[in-house]
């Protein structure tokens, strides 16, 4: 949800999601469940386990919804358990060189320039970013961007961890069916990461295009 005083005035938001949109179509790395579990453990370490359980109870529906959203809306087609991202910004690594293959041309940052030229270079590169984002946002809505979605390694690792802790939380609050569902899914995601993203020749995990 956008900042109430900024609204949709920001150019990037207007270009991608429309001038009257109040929310973004992007997700973010799934770390809420892990953070909630660590808060629970902090209560336990202070001898306040019941308060910790109450905390998990109060937030259970939100945590459940955030995990099932990824399971139901971002999962690959078919039997795959991996989830996809629709934009590099969803990873929290906006400028990660992993996604350089998606970008249009940029003015080189390596050459030292006088300050006034540096400012011009920054503005040109910033404008190019907006053009990229506009192209991505519009094509996402209409016919899909050919280079995305992808299965990002980090995003799926965080997702597997989130599911595992969601199973732990479900156990604490007495949701046995949810505990089984999230635990099984966590194992499936983790196994698929190893089976499909690991390149043994290069000893490296790689993202996958879906």
Secondary structure, DSSP 8 states (H G I E B T S, - for coil): ---TTTTT-SHHHHHHH-TT--S-S----S-HHHHHHHHHHHHHHTT-HHHHHHHHHHHHHHHHHHHHHHHHHSB-STT---B-BSSGGGGT-TT-GGGGGG------SSS---HHHHHHHHHHHHHHHHHHHHHHHHHHHHT--TT--EE-HHHHHHHHHHHHHHHHHHHHTT-HHHHHHHHHHHHHHHHHIIIIIEETTTTEE--EE-
